[in-house]
Amino acid sequence: MNDYQQIFQKRANDYHYAMQKYPNARDNEFESLISTVDFSRIKNVLDVPSGGGYLKKYLPNNIELNSADFSEGFINENIQLVQPTELPYADNSFDLVLSLSGMHHLNDVSMFVNECLRVIKGGGSFIFSDVKKDSPVDFFLNEFVNKYNSLGHNGVFFSENSFVEFPLLQEKIIRIQYKQYPFLFKNKAEMIYFFSLFFGLDKANEQLIYSGINDILGIEVTPNGFEVGWGLIQFEFIK
């Protein structure tokens, strides 16, 4: 059993509720993931791990999307349960594979990347965005969330050199980019409630959550509401 599976067996309901209640909070994160994709050349996409299938609304309507996750907590008639070390798809099945913010919980990232490349057609891409090592998001998750979430948080995060010890993977990387953008909320109460559910902050009160967000990630109050600083490192591999 991988760490992702263990964590989201217990946390999936609150995580999914936060995404349903505030479906636009992470718009920038999903849009950043696909910002370099030319969808005129794409017919079918695999999203893994997909969580509750949130990527779908950001893709063109003509794209055939396959959603898969590593935890039973997210599985339904539209989302398939898979193992990261052995994806249940034939070689050369997809034009594009996407992955957002789930890989830092995997025990063997290189094997998962190899599996994603295996199921991509020749010339296709695997794009993932995840936490950059030593960034504010790293500190927020592995320090603050780890302290105030009963399950803890011990992610293994990424840097520009994450794949140098895997030369066959390193040579397939065509782009590495750190992208920063805000999470969006209408007001302070929305922001705190989303963070409490999404990150499982069951050991923190509202004031602690607000202070953690503000001190580590940064909050900007705008005429449209509250913006919380966020950012991920993005890798693109080509087959």
Residue, then its C-alpha position, 0 to 999 in steps of 0.5 A: m500500500n502506498d502512502y497516498q492510498q493510506i492517507f486518502q482512505k481517511r481524508a478523501n471525504d473532507y478533501h472532496y467536500a472542500m473541492q465541491k464547496y469551493p470549486n474555483a479555489r484552485d482554478n489557477e493551479f489546474e489552469s497552470l497544469i495545462s497551460t502549455v498543452d496544444f489541445s488541437r493535437i490531443k484526443n485522449v488524456l489520462d489524469v492520475p492521480s485524479g482525486g475526485g476528477y476535478l480536472k475535467k472542467y478545465l479541458p476542452n469538451n472534445i477530449e476523452l478523459n480517463s481519470a484514475d486514482f490510487s485511493e478507494g476514497f475517490i473511486n466512483e463510476n468515472i474514476q478507476l482504482v489503479q496502482p502507481t507501479e502498474l497502470p492497467y493500460a496498454d502501451n501507447s494508449f494516451d496522447l497526454v498524461l497529467s498529474l497534479s500534486g499527488m506524486h509527493h506521497l508515492n514510494d517510487v516516483s521513478m517507477f510511476v513516471n516510467e509507467c506514465l511514459r509507457v502508456i503515452k503514444g510516441g511523441g506524447s507528453f507526461i506533465f506533472s506539477d508538484v511541490k518544489k523542495d524548500s519552497p513556502v508550500d514545502f514548509f506549509l505542508n511538511e511543517f504546519v500541516n504535519k503538526y496540525n493534521s492528526l495523520g501528519h504530512n511527510g511529502v518527498f518534494f521535487s527540485e530541478n535535480s530530482f531525476v538526475e540519478f535516473p538518466l533514462l528519465q532525465e533525458k526525456i525532460i524537455r521543460i522544468q518550470y516553477k510557477q506561482y499563482p494564488f488560491l482564490f476565496k471570496n472572504k476570510a471564512e471561506m479561506i479558513y474553512f477550505f484549508s481546514l478541510f482540504f489539508g485535514l487541519d483537525k488539530a488547529n483552530e481558526q486563528l492558528i489556521y489563519s496565522g499559518i496561511n498568512d505567515i508561511l504562504g502569504i495572504e493578499v486582500t483584493p477587491n475580489g476577495f482573499e488570495v493565498g500564495w501558492g506555487l508548484i514545480q512543473f516537469e514535462f517529459i516527452k516520449 
